Amino acid sequence: MILAHIIAKDKTQALQIINLLMDKNLLLQAAVSEKTVYEKKNAEGQLISTKQTLIIGKTKALLFKTINDVLKKNFSTNMPMLYSVPIVYMDEELATILRENTAKV
């Protein structure tokens, strides 16, 4: 089990991604949040900040490649960043729900 982290360009793209992945049963649940990300300083010594929209969705680790392929196919000109974080422990009842309600591998 993993938490798939997808960084979309904006909230509109995030909702498109969630709809697409949930229609294919690739995510069980998803949370969306807007974050301010700070990067290295510019020439004047000031931090550069940008807004990013983060999707965090619960899914099976074996679906990661499929999710990546779906995103590449549907967002080839503006591919969101995708990475995952493992879920080390999960209540067995929730794990069963996740296995039963996501695509079969």
C-alpha positions, 0 to 999 in steps of 0.5 A, spaced: 500 500 500 502 506 498 500 514 498 501 516 491 503 524 491 501 527 484 503 535 484 498 538 479 499 545 475 492 547 478 486 545 482 482 544 475 488 539 473 488 536 480 480 534 479 481 532 472 486 527 475 482 524 480 476 523 476 480 519 471 484 515 476 478 514 480 474 512 474 479 506 473 479 504 480 486 506 481 485 510 487 481 509 493 481 516 496 484 522 494 485 529 498 487 535 495 491 541 498 494 547 495 501 548 498 506 554 497 513 551 495 519 555 496 526 554 492 533 556 492 534 564 492 534 568 486 540 573 484 537 578 490 538 573 495 530 572 496 527 565 496 522 564 490 515 561 492 510 558 487 503 555 488 502 547 487 496 543 488 498 536 491 493 530 490 495 524 495 491 518 494 491 511 497 492 505 492 496 499 491 503 499 490 503 495 484 498 500 481 504 505 481 506 504 474 499 504 471 497 510 474 504 513 471 502 510 464 495 513 465 498 520 467 503 520 461 498 518 456 492 524 458 497 529 460 503 529 455 504 536 454 503 538 462 505 531 466 504 532 473 510 530 478 508 523 481 512 519 486 509 515 492 510 514 499 509 507 502 504 505 508 508 501 513 502 500 517 494 500 516 488 497 519 486 490 516 479 493 515 481 499 511 487 494 507 481 490 505 477 495 503 483 498 499 484 491 496 477 490 494 475 497 491 481 498 487 483 495 480 485 488 480 493 486 479 
